[in-house]
Amino acid sequence: MAPIVSNVRKFCNTPTAAAEFTRLMNSSAYAPITNSITANLIDWDLTSKWLKHNPLDSPTSRKLAAIQAYKVKSATFQLPTLDKRQLFYPALYPKLTLLCPTCGQEPDSNDHIGQCVHSVDALFNILLKHHTTLINALHSLPNDLLVDDNFIHHIASYNFFPQPDSTPAAFITDVHKLLIYNFFPKLLTTLISHLIPRHTHIRNKIMLDLFSAIQHDIHDDIWNTHARNLHDFEKSILNINKRDKRNYRSTFCSSKKKRSSLLRKRTHGVAFPVTQNNNDVPVLASTHSRTQVNSRQSSFDPFNEIENFNPLARFDQDAFIRYTSCNFLHLGSWQSHRARSDVFNIDFSSFPFYKYFYNNSYFGSLSGFKFYFYA
């Protein structure tokens, strides 16, 4: 290890961010994309740039805050689907498995948004549309910037954009579904890097512009459609409106005497089957009264490894040193090294100094946890 020559705060920011990233990947929230993470299908460097990307002219605004909030919630699987709303407002929603209001086939959740039949069809049409967008953008570039004149053939060979004779169910894969959660697929990066081998700044601009256009349509055609169906379902079937949510804390989280006087019976409609039992008999969303809750709402902690265990993925907690050590810091961001598979073939745990330094120093208990070695 080389001596620390830069500002300590800046030096610590890299391993801290990498360690928090690893802890987040271990949370159960990322179980739906565990296979994509382990298969190295996500370009973390461009995903990070996209999450920080400002499509507006103003550096700060309410619209920008809403855009950034949607990106973060989508990428962390925290969009307010029905299962999340049941956790946030347990006294308002029935304690039943509520089906997706768009397709009515599976329980509504962030994971289901990527699997929903409507989402798959919409994503297919969006990619079909922006296949033309990419071709037009490449036609506008000088020929000396492109790999050759036959770039349409190169685009088809990567199989990222659908052909007119393709079908949504057969074409859309886990790589394409990453787009729904605002992750930048590495296949798209490889494709555009092949088409524009030089001039990195032009290539990055083409990628971000294309990705921004795709995400704009995904937000409008998938999430906004789903949110409108959620609103109609809550209003017409569950008899829940914005006023109920706005006054939730004052209504259900006040003292017992005040709460008892505020509680009122409200029956839910019976026109929509929200779940099914083992006998395939629909159980309708009906209840006699809202359930009283404790004064404190339950919170979701993505880093709680005991209550929030992801059995599908236990990413190496101490691997962060492999892409944050001084040998790599000068070669790019830690996100870019996180995507390199060759870096992780080194058995760092075999070095005694590595064990001693990280188990007996400030960095060994970085971010509130200890690094363990099993060599």
Helices and strands as residue ranges (DSSP letters): H 8-25, G 28-33, H 34-38, H 44-52, H 62-75, H 82-88, H 110-115, H 117-139, G 143-145, H 151-158, H 168-171, H 174-177, G 178-181, H 186-195, H 200-218, I 219-223, H 224-233, I 234-238, H 242-246, H 248-252, H 256-262, E 273-276, E 282-284, H 320-324, H 326-329, H 334-338, G 342-345, G 348-350, H 352-359, G 362-368
